[in-house]
Amino acid sequence: MADLTHPCVVDLKEVLCNESSVFMVMQYCPGGELYDIVRQKGPYSEEEARRHFQRLIQGVDFCHRKRIYHRDLKPENLFLDENGDLCIGDFGLAALRADEDETNLRTICGTPHFAAPEVMGGSRRLVGNKNFKTINTKTRRHGYDGAAADVWSCGCILYFLLTGKFPFDGKNFVQLQLMVQKTEPYFPSSAISKPVERLIKGMLIKEPERRMTVPQIMKSGWFKTDFHPVEEPKHVSRFFDEEDPELEEFLAPDDDLVVKESMDASTRDLSAYEGSKLRPIKQLNAFELINIAAFDVASIFDEDENTVSNATRFISGKPIDDVQNAIIAAAKKVGSTSRRRTAARVIFNNNQNGQVVTMRTYQVVPGICVYDFSRDEGGRDKFHVWFDGVKSDPQVAECIKP
């Protein structure tokens, strides 16, 4: 986000950190979320919706030119600043593609009501369903285009701004995806004129290769009506200039600095996997650490926050094998079988209640690992009960002790 300085993107003002936390100081948007405004006051008029949509597309265009794809565009992630102007926020699922020859993404993410069919079509929850066989196989093998996926989300957002409803809806995930894959949205003539209907239909084409692009959207007659492009600021570097003579003494190497390598039991556990067929456990960089913590790094390090209501992870300095084996044994006690996929990933399955949980192990620093749990199948309440039961097991509790 340090490179996303644009009037239509929530600005990152400052990043502060201490030994336990990273604090991101963002632009204040007192107008609130667009979703809440529509729910409280009803849908926008076409003129008001167009003004917000124009800023949305300009912000998305800027991100795409930086080869950054948001992947979770929705009204909850669009905010109004003090002037009532739209700003795009929450880049927690964004992806950067520095290589121009590699544009496809593979992570299945986003919000189902606003995610493109080729994104959610690759979900493991649709594996084996004959209605999704073709798209599921294609997405898993070849990935998807992040730019086209963002365009689909923008089309869903415009529909929501004008009607106050989702273009596709269903009682559950599979039914919703069936509507997305097989049906077209209903366009009420009282809320949506023919020009904007044609625009939305062009953005909601199922095949991403045929879907409208951002430049095509900006050339459409409806979009250009009363269009006043924002002024993009000149590039301002958020990083120090390595050629600045005033910084020379700070950048010069310290010949007296001695770095000692750490090799404790946990570190040896990592190297033990190097000769095996299992994919080794990776060490997180700062951005990955922030991402798995949902931008709340304090929840990882603060023991008081390590409760099932606030987190689905814990940290341990014990040997990795000891911790993983304790978790597997504890899961067995609560009725779950385990299946190891990699050195870092173990899947727990309870056939009686349909609960499926994935545990991922990340190394923060040598000797310290985060054990992250995600609910793949089953209800949230059951997942919390499962996690609480595993974490309170005496062997696991011993591993969590500082």
C-alpha positions in Angstrom: 0.0 0.0 0.0 3.0 2.3 0.3 2.9 2.7 -3.5 -0.9 3.4 -3.7 -1.1 7.1 -3.3 -4.3 8.1 -5.1 -7.4 10.2 -4.2 -9.6 7.2 -4.7 -7.7 4.9 -2.5 -7.6 5.0 1.4 -4.2 6.5 2.1 -1.6 4.7 4.3 -0.3 7.6 6.4 2.3 5.8 8.6 3.5 2.5 9.8 4.6 2.1 13.4 5.8 -0.9 15.2 7.2 -2.1 18.5 8.3 -5.5 19.8 4.9 -7.0 19.6 2.7 -5.1 17.2 2.5 -3.3 13.9 0.3 -0.3 13.6 -1.0 1.0 10.3 -2.2 4.6 10.4 -4.8 5.0 7.7 -6.7 7.9 6.3 -9.8 8.7 8.3 -13.1 8.3 6.4 -15.9 9.7 8.5 -18.5 9.0 6.0 -18.4 5.3 6.8 -19.0 2.2 4.6 -21.0 2.4 1.5 -22.8 -0.8 2.5 -24.1 0.7 5.7 -25.3 3.8 3.9 -27.3 1.9 1.3 -28.8 -0.4 4.0 -29.8 2.6 6.1 -30.9 5.1 3.5 -31.8 2.9 0.5 -30.2 2.7 -3.0 -28.6 5.7 -4.7 -30.1 7.6 -7.6 -28.4 7.0 -10.9 -26.5 10.3 -10.8 -25.2 9.6 -7.2 -24.3 6.0 -8.0 -22.4 7.2 -11.2 -20.3 9.6 -9.2 -19.2 6.9 -6.7 -18.7 4.4 -9.5 -16.5 6.8 -11.5 -14.2 7.1 -8.5 -14.3 3.3 -7.9 -13.2 2.6 -11.5 -10.5 5.3 -11.4 -9.1 3.8 -8.2 -9.2 0.3 -9.7 -7.5 1.5 -12.9 -4.7 3.0 -10.9 -4.2 -0.2 -8.9 -4.2 -2.3 -12.1 -1.6 -0.1 -13.7 0.6 -0.8 -10.6 -0.2 -4.5 -11.3 -2.1 -4.7 -8.0 -5.4 -6.6 -7.9 -7.7 -6.0 -5.0 -9.7 -9.3 -5.1 -12.2 -8.3 -2.4 -14.0 -5.3 -3.9 -17.4 -4.9 -2.2 -19.5 -2.1 -0.6 -18.0 -2.9 2.9 -14.6 -2.0 1.6 -15.6 1.3 0.0 -15.5 4.3 2.3 -16.6 8.0 2.1 -14.1 10.6 3.2 -14.9 14.0 4.8 -16.1 15.3 1.4 -18.4 12.4 0.7 -16.0 11.0 -2.0 -15.5 7.3 -2.4 -12.1 5.7 -1.4 -11.1 2.0 -1.8 -9.8 0.3 1.3 -8.9 -3.0 2.9 -6.2 -4.5 0.6 -5.8 -7.5 2.9 -6.5 -9.9 0.0 -4.7 -7.9 -2.7 -2.1 -9.5 -5.0 0.9 -7.9 -6.6 2.1 -9.3 -10.0 5.5 -7.8 -10.7 6.1 -10.1 -13.7 4.2 -8.9 -16.7 4.2 -12.4 -18.2 2.5 -13.9 -15.2 -1.0 -12.4 -14.6 -3.0 -15.4 -13.4 -3.8 -15.8 -9.7 -4.7 -19.0 -7.9 -5.9 -18.2 -4.4 -9.6 -18.7 -3.9 -10.6 -15.6 -2.0 -13.1 -12.7 -1.8 -16.7 -12.4 -0.8 -19.1 -14.9 -2.6 -21.8 -12.3 -3.5 -19.2 -10.1 -5.2 -16.5 -12.6 -6.4 -16.2 -13.5 -10.1 -17.4 -17.0 -11.1 -13.9 -18.1 -12.2 -12.6 -17.2 -8.7 -15.2 -19.0 -6.5 -15.6 -21.7 -9.1 -12.3 -23.1 -8.0 -13.5 -23.6 -4.4 -12.9 -27.0 -2.9 -16.6 -27.0 -1.8 -17.6 -27.4 -5.4 -15.2 -30.3 -6.2 -17.3 -33.2 -7.4 -20.4 -31.2 -8.2 -21.2 -31.8 -11.9 -22.6 -28.3 -12.3 -19.1 -26.8 -11.7 -16.8 -29.5 -13.0 -15.5 -27.5 -16.0 -14.8 -24.2 -14.3 -13.5 -25.9 -11.1 -10.9 -27.8 -13.1 -10.0 -24.8 -15.2 -9.5 -22.5 -12.2 -7.4 -25.0 -10.3 -5.2 -25.7 -13.3 -4.8 -22.3 -14.9 -5.8 -19.7 -12.2 -7.7 -16.6 -13.1 -7.0 -13.0 -14.2 -7.1 -10.6 -11.3 -8.1 -7.6 -13.5 -11.1 -9.4 -14.9 -12.1 -10.6 -11.4 -12.1 -7.0 -10.1 -14.2 -5.8 -13.0 -16.9 -8.4 -12.1 -16.9 -7.2 -8.5 -17.3 -3.6 -9.8 -20.4 -4.6 -11.8 -21.9 -6.3 -8.7 -21.2 -3.1 -6.7 -22.9 -0.8 -9.3 -25.9 -3.1 -9.3 -26.1 -2.9 -5.4 -25.8 0.9 -5.4 -28.7 1.2 -7.8 -31.0 -1.5 -6.3 -29.9 -2.1 -2.7 -29.8 -5.8 -3.6 -27.2 -8.4 -4.6 -27.3 -9.3 -8.3 -27.0 -13.0 -7.3 -28.2 -14.6 -4.1 -28.8 -18.0 -2.6 -29.6 -19.8 0.6 -26.1 -21.3 0.8 -22.7 -21.1 -0.9 -23.4 -23.8 -3.5 -26.8 -22.4 -4.4 -25.3 -18.9 -4.7 -22.6 -20.2 -7.0 -25.2 -22.0 -9.1 -27.0 -18.7 -9.6 -23.8 -16.9 -10.5 -22.8 -19.6 -13.0 -26.1 -20.3 -14.6 -28.4 -17.2 -14.4 -28.5 -13.5 -15.2 -29.5 -10.8 -12.7 -32.9 -9.1 -12.9 -32.8 -5.5 -13.9 -35.8 -3.5 -12.5 -36.6 -0.7 -15.0 -37.6 1.6 -12.2 -34.0 1.6 -10.8 -31.7 0.8 -13.8 -31.9 2.5 -17.1 -31.0 0.7 -20.4 -27.5 2.4 -20.7 -26.4 1.3 -17.3 -28.0 -2.1 -17.7 -25.9 -2.7 -20.8 -22.8 -1.6 -18.9 -23.5 -3.9 -16.0 -24.2 -6.8 -18.3 -20.9 -6.2 -20.0 -19.1 -6.4 -16.6 -21.0 -9.5 -15.6 -20.1 -11.7 -18.6 -19.3 -15.2 -17.3 -16.3 -15.7 -19.6 -13.5 -13.4 -18.3 -12.0 -13.2 -21.8 -15.2 -11.6 -23.1 -15.8 -9.4 -20.1 -15.4 -5.6 -20.3 -12.1 -4.2 -19.3 -11.5 -1.1 -17.2 -10.5 1.0 -20.2 -13.6 -0.1 -22.0 -15.8 0.9 -19.0 -14.2 4.3 -18.9 -15.0 4.8 -22.6 -18.7 4.0 -22.2 -21.2 6.8 -22.7 -22.9 6.3 -19.3 -19.5 6.4 -17.5 -18.4 9.6 -19.3 -21.5 11.5 -18.4 -20.6 14.3 -16.0 -17.1 12.7 -15.6 -14.5 14.8 -13.9 -11.3 12.8 -13.6 -9.4 13.1 -10.3 -5.9 14.5 -10.4 -3.4 11.8 -9.7 -0.5 13.1 -7.5 3.0 12.9 -8.8 5.0 10.0 -7.5 6.1 10.6 -4.0 8.6 8.0 -2.6 7.8 6.8 0.8 11.3 5.4 1.2 14.6 7.1 2.0 17.0 8.0 -0.8 20.0 5.8 -0.6 22.1 8.5 -2.4 21.2 11.1 0.2 24.6 12.2 1.8 22.9 12.9 5.1 22.0 9.3 5.4 25.5 8.0 4.5 26.6 7.4 8.1 23.4 5.4 8.8 23.7 3.3 5.7 27.4 2.5 6.0 28.1 -1.1 7.1 29.1 -1.5 10.8 32.4 -3.5 10.8 32.1 -4.1 14.5 28.7 -5.8 14.2 28.8 -9.5 15.0 25.8 -11.7 13.9 25.5 -15.0 15.7 23.4 -17.8 14.0 20.8 -19.4 16.1 20.3 -23.2 15.9 17.9 -24.4 18.5 15.6 -27.4 18.5 12.9 -25.7 16.6 15.3 -24.6 13.9 16.6 -28.1 13.5 13.1 -29.4 13.0 12.8 -27.2 9.9 16.0 -28.5 8.4 14.9 -32.1 9.0 12.2 -31.7 6.4 14.6 -30.5 3.7 15.5 -34.0 2.6 12.0 -35.3 2.7 9.3 -35.2 0.0 7.1 -32.9 2.2 7.2 -29.2 1.4 9.2 -27.4 4.1 7.8 -24.9 6.6 8.3 -21.4 5.3 9.5 -18.4 7.3 7.0 -15.5 7.2 8.0 -12.0 6.1 6.4 -9.0 7.8 3.7 -8.6 5.3 2.7 -12.3 5.4 2.6 -12.1 9.2 0.3 -9.1 9.1 -1.9 -10.9 6.5 -2.5 -14.1 8.5 -3.2 -12.0 11.6 -5.9 -10.0 9.6 -3.8 -6.9 10.4 -4.0 -7.6 14.1 -0.5 -8.7 14.9 -1.1 -8.1 18.6 -3.5 -11.0 18.6 -0.6 -13.3 17.9 1.8 -12.1 20.6 -0.5 -11.0 23.3 -1.3 -14.0 25.4 -4.5 -12.4 26.8 -5.9 -12.3 23.2 -5.1 -16.0 22.5 -8.7 -17.0 23.1 -11.0 -18.8 20.8 -13.3 -15.8 20.6 -10.6 -13.6 19.2 -8.2 -15.8 17.3 -7.8 -19.2 15.7 -4.0 -19.4 16.2 -1.4 -19.5 18.8 2.3 -19.1 19.0 4.9 -21.5 20.5 8.6 -21.7 20.9 8.6 -25.5 21.5 10.0 -27.9 18.9 7.7 -28.1 15.8 7.3 -31.8 15.9 6.3 -31.8 19.6 3.7 -29.1 19.0 2.2 -30.7 15.9 2.1 -34.2 17.4 0.4 -32.8 20.5 -2.3 -31.1 18.4 -2.9 -34.2 16.3 -3.3 -36.3 19.5 -5.6 -33.7 21.0 -7.7 -33.6 17.8 -8.0 -37.4 17.9 -9.5 -37.1 21.4 -12.3 -34.8 20.1 -13.1 -37.2 17.3 -11.0 -35.8 14.4 -8.8 -37.8 12.1 -5.6 -36.1 10.7 -4.1 -36.1 7.2 -0.7 -34.4 6.6 -0.4 -32.7 3.3 2.9 -30.9 3.8 5.4 -30.4 6.6 3.4 -27.2 7.4 -0.2 -28.3 6.6 -2.4 -30.8 8.4 -6.1 -31.4 7.7 -8.4 -32.6 10.5 -11.7 -34.3 9.5 -14.6 -35.2 11.7 -16.9 -37.5 9.7 -19.7 -37.4 12.3 -20.4 -33.7 12.2 -18.7 -32.7 8.9 -16.1 -30.5 10.6 -13.0 -29.9 8.5 -10.2 -27.8 9.8 -6.8 -27.0 8.3 -3.7 -26.3 10.5 -0.9 -24.3 8.9 2.5 -23.8 10.6 4.5 -20.7 9.9 8.0 -19.8 11.2 8.1 -16.2 12.5 11.7 -16.2 13.5 14.0 -19.1 14.1 12.6 -21.0 17.1 9.2 -19.3 17.1 6.2 -20.6 15.1 2.6 -19.6 14.6 0.0 -22.4 14.3 -2.9 -21.1 12.4 -6.3 -22.9 12.2 -8.9 -22.3 9.5 -12.5 -23.6 9.3 -13.0 -25.3 5.9 -16.3 -27.1 6.5 -18.8 -27.1 9.3 -20.4 -24.4 11.5 -18.5 -21.6 13.2 -19.8 -22.6 16.6 -18.6 -26.2 16.2 -15.3 -24.9 15.0 -14.8 -22.8 18.1 -15.8 -25.8 20.3 -13.2 -27.9 18.4 -10.5 -25.3 18.7 -11.2 -24.8 22.4 -11.0 -28.5 23.0 -7.7 -28.9 21.2 -6.1 -25.9 22.8 -7.1 -26.8 26.3 -5.6 -30.3 26.0 -2.8 -30.6 28.6 -0.1 -31.5 26.1 -1.1 -28.6 23.8 -1.4 -26.2 26.7 2.1 -27.1 27.8 3.4 -26.2 24.3 1.8 -22.8 24.5 3.4 -21.8 27.8 6.0 -19.1 27.4 
